[in-house]
Amino acid sequence: MFERRPVPTPFQVDPVNVYVAARTIVDPGPETDEAWSTVRSTLADRDLEPADVERVLVTHPHPDHCGLARRFRDRGADVFASPETAAILADFGARLEYEQSYFRTHLPRHGMPEATASAIADLTNAFRQYVSDCDVDRVLADGDEIEVGPTTLTAKAVTGHAPGELLFSYEDGGDRVAIVGDHVLGRITPNPLLQPPTEPGGDRPRVLPAFNDSLERLRDRGFDRFLPGHGEVIDRPTERIDAIFAAHEERTDAVLGLLDGQTTAYEVMEGLFDDLSIGDQFGGMSEAVGHLDILEQRDRVRRREHNHITYEPA
């Protein structure tokens, strides 16, 4: 039903998959002229112009997926997204500033040098140019349905990769299919990136434990095909989820093996990865903290909070 079209992005994960069916687009791509040209070409192949698009569905609020939503809304399309995504799209700059402020303080508590944490925060300023603030016309709750031609899509909330993630499932020729954004990818293990508290002063979300729980529920739903945000269609979803679980367990065991007395997440990251660039260290810290969260949940490590947050075997 949905046509997949890889669209170029300015990010390391390039390209992103844009999906088109009838007059609906899922994840229109980043706010760049190159991406816009590619999406317009995809529509032209269907004898459509951007003004013919009736709705834009957004799986999650990362710039490579949602940046062009405003261009379509300005031409008459309705934008559909989760409540969390809607809030971020309404003022992307404010969300970015909140994340920057939080991680400038939080990452050093995990042992990262303050100058490195500040440099990582500064790098994210580049994201601003790839998302235009955009109001959402329909806020989707878990289980909401959307009619796309003769097909009914069901929005399903998932957790772990980004705030406010949704997937969209439907029946296609007897197969159960889901557009899954970056929740499940075919060739790489999705990185559940660190997130700040939902509200300032609240608890930090434990994204990797939440991601594993979400994957388990998704695996049990018995899908026949996943349409991911990057890479090829996933024809054996259960096998792919099992492979992600296996990769997670291997990494969790590696993290436990790196703990020697009181160890910071930054030291764990350095043990896992060699010579990460500044641009890659946020992902590296997300991995280290995420697997330490798993070990803490399993009572395999103890966390101590003094000047720094440290971990030691339980």
C-alpha positions as CSV (number, residue, x, y, z in Angstrom):
1,M,0.0,0.0,0.0
2,F,2.6,2.5,1.0
3,E,5.4,3.4,-1.3
4,R,8.8,3.8,0.3
5,R,11.1,6.6,-1.0
6,P,14.5,7.2,0.6
7,V,15.1,10.9,1.0
8,P,18.5,12.5,1.6
9,T,19.3,14.0,4.9
10,P,22.2,16.1,6.2
11,F,22.7,13.6,9.1
12,Q,25.0,10.6,9.5
13,V,22.0,8.3,9.3
14,D,21.2,9.5,5.8
15,P,18.8,8.7,4.1
16,V,15.3,8.6,5.7
17,N,12.4,6.7,4.4
18,V,9.3,8.7,3.5
19,Y,6.1,6.7,2.9
20,V,3.3,7.8,0.6
21,A,-0.2,6.3,0.0
22,A,-3.2,8.0,-1.6
23,R,-2.9,11.6,-0.4
24,T,-1.1,10.8,2.9
25,I,2.6,11.1,3.8
26,V,4.3,9.5,6.8
27,D,7.4,11.2,8.0
28,P,8.0,13.8,5.3
29,G,11.8,14.3,5.9
30,P,14.0,17.1,7.0
31,E,13.6,20.8,6.2
32,T,16.0,21.0,3.3
33,D,15.5,21.9,-0.4
34,E,17.1,18.6,-1.4
35,A,14.6,16.6,0.6
36,W,11.7,18.8,-0.6
37,S,12.8,18.2,-4.2
38,T,12.9,14.4,-3.7
39,V,9.5,14.3,-2.0
40,R,8.0,16.5,-4.7
41,S,9.4,14.1,-7.3
42,T,7.8,11.1,-5.4
43,L,4.4,12.9,-5.5
44,A,4.8,13.8,-9.2
45,D,5.2,10.1,-9.9
46,R,1.7,9.8,-8.6
47,D,0.5,12.8,-10.5
48,L,0.3,14.8,-7.2
49,E,1.5,18.2,-6.1
50,P,2.3,19.1,-2.5
51,A,-1.0,20.9,-2.3
52,D,-2.8,17.6,-3.0
53,V,-1.5,16.0,0.2
54,E,-4.3,15.9,2.7
55,R,-2.5,14.6,5.8
56,V,1.0,14.2,7.2
57,L,1.6,11.6,9.9
58,V,4.7,11.9,12.1
59,T,6.2,8.9,13.9
60,H,8.5,10.9,16.2
61,P,9.9,14.4,16.5
62,H,13.5,14.0,15.2
63,P,14.4,16.5,12.4
64,D,15.1,13.9,9.7
65,H,11.5,12.7,10.1
66,C,9.4,15.7,10.8
67,G,11.2,18.8,9.4
68,L,9.1,19.3,6.3
69,A,5.7,19.0,8.0
70,R,5.3,22.8,8.1
71,R,5.7,23.1,4.3
72,F,2.8,20.6,3.7
73,R,0.6,22.3,6.4
74,D,1.2,25.6,4.7
75,R,-0.2,24.1,1.5
76,G,-3.4,22.7,3.2
77,A,-2.4,19.4,4.7
78,D,-3.4,18.4,8.3
79,V,-0.6,17.2,10.5
80,F,-1.1,14.2,12.8
81,A,1.2,13.4,15.8
82,S,1.2,12.3,19.4
83,P,0.8,14.9,22.2
84,E,4.5,14.9,23.0
85,T,5.5,15.3,19.4
86,A,2.9,18.1,19.0
87,A,4.4,20.0,21.9
88,I,7.9,19.7,20.4
89,L,6.9,20.7,16.9
90,A,5.0,23.7,18.2
91,D,8.3,25.2,19.5
92,F,11.3,23.0,18.5
93,G,13.8,25.6,19.6
94,A,12.4,25.6,23.2
95,R,12.7,21.9,23.4
96,L,16.2,22.0,22.1
97,E,17.2,24.6,24.6
98,Y,15.7,22.5,27.4
99,E,17.6,19.4,26.3
100,Q,20.9,21.4,26.0
101,S,20.5,22.9,29.5
102,Y,19.7,19.6,31.1
103,F,22.6,17.7,29.4
104,R,25.2,20.4,30.1
105,T,24.6,19.6,33.8
106,H,23.6,15.9,33.7
107,L,26.4,14.5,31.5
108,P,29.2,15.9,33.8
109,R,27.4,14.2,36.8
110,H,28.1,10.9,34.9
111,G,31.8,11.8,34.7
112,M,32.0,13.6,31.3
113,P,34.2,16.7,31.3
114,E,32.1,19.8,31.4
115,A,33.8,21.2,28.3
116,T,32.9,18.1,26.4
117,A,29.2,18.2,27.5
118,S,29.0,21.8,26.5
119,A,30.5,21.1,23.1
120,I,27.9,18.3,22.6
121,A,25.1,20.7,23.5
122,D,26.4,23.3,21.1
123,L,26.6,20.8,18.2
124,T,22.8,20.3,18.4
125,N,22.2,24.0,17.5
126,A,22.5,22.7,13.9
127,F,19.2,20.9,14.3
128,R,17.3,24.1,14.3
129,Q,17.6,24.7,10.6
130,Y,16.1,21.4,9.7
131,V,12.7,21.8,11.5
132,S,10.2,24.5,11.0
133,D,7.8,25.0,13.9
134,C,4.5,23.5,13.0
135,D,1.1,23.2,14.7
136,V,-0.5,19.8,14.8
137,D,-4.1,19.5,13.6
138,R,-4.9,16.2,15.2
139,V,-3.3,14.9,18.3
140,L,-3.3,11.1,18.2
141,A,-3.8,8.9,21.3
142,D,-2.8,5.2,21.5
143,G,-5.4,3.2,19.5
144,D,-6.7,6.1,17.4
145,E,-7.6,5.3,13.8
146,I,-6.9,7.1,10.6
147,E,-8.6,6.4,7.2
148,V,-6.2,6.4,4.3
149,G,-8.2,5.5,1.2
150,P,-9.9,2.2,1.8
151,T,-7.4,1.3,4.6
152,T,-7.6,2.0,8.3
153,L,-4.3,2.8,10.1
154,T,-4.1,2.4,13.9
155,A,-1.8,4.6,15.9
156,K,0.2,2.7,18.6
157,A,2.3,4.4,21.2
158,V,5.8,2.9,21.7
159,T,8.6,4.1,23.9
160,G,12.4,4.2,24.0
161,H,13.9,5.9,20.9
162,A,12.3,9.4,21.2
163,P,9.6,11.2,23.1
164,G,6.1,10.6,21.8
165,E,6.8,7.8,19.4
166,L,4.0,6.3,17.3
167,L,3.8,3.4,14.9
168,F,1.0,3.0,12.4
169,S,-0.3,-0.5,11.7
170,Y,-2.7,-1.8,9.1
171,E,-3.8,-4.9,7.1
172,D,-2.4,-5.4,3.6
173,G,-3.5,-8.4,1.7
174,G,-3.9,-10.4,4.8
175,D,-0.5,-9.3,6.3
176,R,-0.2,-7.3,9.4
177,V,2.1,-4.3,8.6
178,A,3.5,-1.5,10.7
179,I,5.3,1.7,9.8
180,V,7.7,1.8,12.8
181,G,9.8,4.9,12.4
182,D,13.2,4.3,14.1
183,H,11.8,1.9,16.7
184,V,13.0,-1.1,14.8
185,L,15.7,-0.9,12.1
186,G,17.0,-3.6,9.8
187,R,20.8,-3.3,9.9
188,I,21.6,-1.3,13.0
189,T,20.4,-1.6,16.5
190,P,18.4,1.6,17.3
191,N,20.0,3.7,20.0
192,P,17.6,4.7,22.8
193,L,19.0,8.2,23.3
194,L,19.0,9.8,26.7
195,Q,16.1,12.1,27.3
196,P,15.6,14.8,29.9
197,P,12.7,14.6,32.4
198,T,9.3,15.2,31.0
199,E,9.0,18.1,33.4
200,P,12.0,20.1,34.8
201,G,13.0,18.7,38.1
202,G,11.4,15.3,37.5
203,D,13.1,11.9,37.1
204,R,15.1,11.1,34.0
205,P,13.3,8.5,31.9
206,R,15.0,5.1,31.9
207,V,14.8,4.8,28.1
208,L,16.6,1.5,27.5
209,P,14.5,-0.5,29.9
210,A,11.3,1.1,28.5
211,F,12.6,0.4,25.0
212,N,13.1,-3.3,25.8
213,D,9.6,-3.5,27.3
214,S,8.1,-1.8,24.2
215,L,10.0,-4.2,21.8
216,E,8.7,-7.2,23.7
217,R,5.1,-6.0,23.4
218,L,5.6,-5.3,19.7
219,R,7.1,-8.7,19.1
220,D,4.1,-10.4,20.7
221,R,1.7,-8.6,18.3
222,G,2.7,-11.0,15.4
223,F,3.4,-8.5,12.6
224,D,4.4,-9.8,9.2
225,R,6.3,-6.8,7.9
226,F,7.8,-3.6,9.3
227,L,8.4,-0.4,7.3
228,P,11.3,1.3,9.0
229,G,12.5,4.9,9.0
230,H,15.8,3.9,7.5
231,G,16.9,1.0,5.3
232,E,15.0,-1.8,3.7
233,V,11.7,-3.3,4.6
234,I,11.9,-5.8,7.4
235,D,10.2,-9.0,6.3
236,R,10.8,-11.1,9.5
237,P,9.9,-8.7,12.3
238,T,10.1,-11.3,15.1
239,E,13.5,-12.4,14.1
240,R,14.8,-8.9,13.9
241,I,13.5,-8.0,17.3
242,D,15.1,-11.1,18.7
243,A,18.4,-10.1,17.1
244,I,18.1,-6.6,18.8
245,F,17.4,-8.2,22.1
246,A,20.5,-10.4,21.7
247,A,22.7,-7.4,20.8
248,H,21.3,-5.6,23.9
249,E,22.1,-8.5,26.2
250,E,25.7,-8.8,24.8
251,R,26.2,-5.1,25.4
252,T,24.7,-5.3,28.9
253,D,27.1,-8.1,29.8
254,A,30.0,-6.0,28.4
255,V,29.1,-3.1,30.6
256,L,28.9,-5.2,33.7
257,G,32.4,-6.5,32.9
258,L,33.8,-3.0,32.8
259,L,32.7,-2.1,36.3
260,D,35.7,-2.0,38.7
261,G,34.7,-0.6,42.0
262,Q,32.9,2.8,41.7
263,T,32.9,3.5,37.9
264,T,31.2,6.4,36.1
265,A,29.2,6.0,32.9
266,Y,31.8,8.1,31.1
267,E,34.4,5.5,32.0
268,V,32.1,2.7,30.8
269,M,31.7,4.6,27.5
270,E,35.4,4.9,27.1
271,G,35.7,1.1,27.8
272,L,33.1,0.3,25.2
273,F,34.2,2.5,22.4
274,D,37.6,3.7,21.1
275,D,38.1,7.4,20.3
276,L,34.6,8.6,19.8
277,S,34.2,12.0,18.1
278,I,32.5,14.7,20.0
279,G,29.5,14.2,17.7
280,D,29.3,10.5,18.6
281,Q,29.8,10.8,22.4
282,F,26.1,11.6,23.2
283,G,25.1,8.3,21.6
284,G,28.0,6.5,23.4
285,M,26.8,8.0,26.8
286,S,23.3,7.0,26.0
287,E,24.5,3.4,25.5
288,A,26.5,3.4,28.7
289,V,23.8,4.9,30.9
290,G,21.1,2.8,29.3
291,H,22.8,-0.5,30.0
292,L,23.7,0.6,33.5
293,D,19.9,1.4,34.0
294,I,19.2,-2.2,32.9
295,L,21.7,-3.6,35.3
296,E,20.4,-1.5,38.1
297,Q,16.8,-2.6,37.3
298,R,18.1,-6.2,37.6
299,D,19.8,-5.5,40.9
300,R,23.2,-6.3,39.3
301,V,24.7,-2.9,40.1
302,R,24.4,-0.3,42.8
303,R,24.3,3.4,41.9
304,R,25.9,6.0,44.3
305,E,25.4,9.7,44.0
306,H,28.2,12.0,45.4
307,N,29.9,14.6,43.3
308,H,29.5,12.2,40.5
309,I,27.0,9.3,39.8
310,T,29.0,6.1,40.1
311,Y,28.1,2.4,39.7
312,E,29.5,-0.7,41.3
313,P,28.6,-4.4,41.1
314,A,25.9,-5.4,43.6
